[in-house]
């Protein structure tokens, strides 16, 4: 009888376990796959260069010339910038823009947060409220301005009609220098608050329910939960909304230009700096000088954004050390 030899137990125990053979991917193939995203990036790069980088550099060069819509102008160096810094009209329109930014940014942040809280807390008919809050944002600016110009009519307008019904004096919403800028801020609030509302609503929905449940078990009321949980959790969204709103308000042009038919409003109080730049370039035909003012204003906006971001980052670091 033939004997069958088997490995001893020590040999079986000492033998390393076999691992399945896994085919290795060649290094050349892996690098080839990693670089396959460039064809998708190239169209964006080309479009950005053609429609962003090239116009920016061309406009910067234009600001050093006396270019006009009527013909080519010669090189003047920094004369346009020197004239702009001494232009009283430019600084007054810049002041109007800053005033509008302050008037519009604060309510656009607070009202958007209040609207989001109303919907988030379970207001009946949420889809109706969401549609009502966001629908104005979808309207074109020309439609929005025409609606509000009709509401602001001194004799047949909606607001003055009800003021007269209550025995109050009518208001020159678009003719009184003390009221015109507030009228533009109110128009902008109604038109654009829906976007900020959606940002806040998405931030509120991302807060874990366990935090509210734990606070309720500890006896925290609605106001305590608001101040201790909700507001701290949406702080990052508040910073984002504030930055976006400041930048958007600094670029105000359309609603004022349409509401006053290209004019400057009562005593020029509603004329933003972008309208002055537009009038200088396309009405006064001074494209070089208008370009210089544009780049001065662009630099100021960059400074504002950077300073705001630095202050916000510093505050976050201080709060992190406090914890």
Residue, then its C-alpha position, 0 to 999 in steps of 0.5 A: x500500500x502506498x503511503x501518502x505524505x502530509x505536511x506536519x502541523x508545524x510546517x502548516x502553521x509556519x507557512x505564510x497565508x497566500x494572498x490572491x494575485x492582484x494585477x498591478x496597474x501600470x504607473x503610466x496608465x494611472x498617470x494617464x487617467x489622472x490627467x484626463x480631466x484637462x480636456x474638461x478644464x481647457x474650455x473654461x480656461x479659454x472662456x475665462x481668458x477671452x472674456x475676463x482676463x483680456x478685457x480686464x487687461x485691455x481696460x487697465x491699459x485704456x485707463x492710461x489713455x484719452x480714449x474716446x468713443x469718437x476716436x483714439x486718444x493718446x497716452x496720458x499716464x496717471x493723469x486720469x487717476x489724478x483727475x479722478x482722485x480730485x473729482x468731487x462728483x466721483x466722491x459724492x456718488x461713491x458716498x451715495x453708493x456707501x449709504x445705499x449699501x448700509x441701508x440695504x445690507x442690514x435689513x437684507x440680512x435680518x429680514x432674510x433670517x427672520x423669514x427663514x426662521x418663520x418657515x423653519x419653525x413649521x409655519x403652515x403652508x410652507x411651500x406657499x411661503x417659500x414661493x412668495x419669499x423667493x418669487x420676486x428674486x426671479x423677476x427681471x429688474x426692469x419689471x421690478x422697478x416698473x412695479x415699484x414706480x407705480x406703487x410710489x406714484x404720488x397721486x395714484x400710488x398704493x402707498x400714498x393712497x393708504x396714507x391718505x385714507x388714514x389721514x396722513x400726509x402723502x410722501x414723495x417717494x421718488x422726489x423727496x431727497x430725504x426719502x428717495x434712497x430709502x425707497x430704493x433700499x425698500x425696492x431692493x429688499x423686496x426684490x433680492x431678499x429671497x436669495x438670502x432667505x434660501x441660504x439661511x433656510x438651508x443652513x437651518x435645515x442642516x442643524x442636527x435635531x439632537x441639539x434642540x432635543x438636548x436643550x429642551x431636556x435641559x429646560x431651555x426655552x425657545x428664546x434660549x435655543x435661538x440665542x444658544x443654538x440657532x444663531x451660533x450655528x448659522x454664523x458662517x452663513x451670516x458672514x457669507x450673506x453679509x459679504x455677498x450682500x455688501x458686494x452686490x449693493x456696492x454694484x448697484x446701478x440698474x434699479x436707480x438708472x431705470x427708476x429715474x430714467x437715467x437721471x440722478x434723482x432728487x438733488x443727485x442723492x440716488x446717483x451711484x458711482x457706477x452710473x457716474x462712470x457710465x455717464x462719463x464713458x457713454x454720454x461724455x465719451x471719455x472712455x479712458x477717464x471712465x476706465x480709470x474711475x472703474x479701476x479705482x472703484x474696483x480696488x476699493x471693493x477688493x480692499x473692503x472684501x479683504x478687510x472684512x474677511x480678515x476681521x472675520x477670520x480674526x474673530x473666529x480665531x479669538x472665539x476658538x481660543x476662548x473655547 
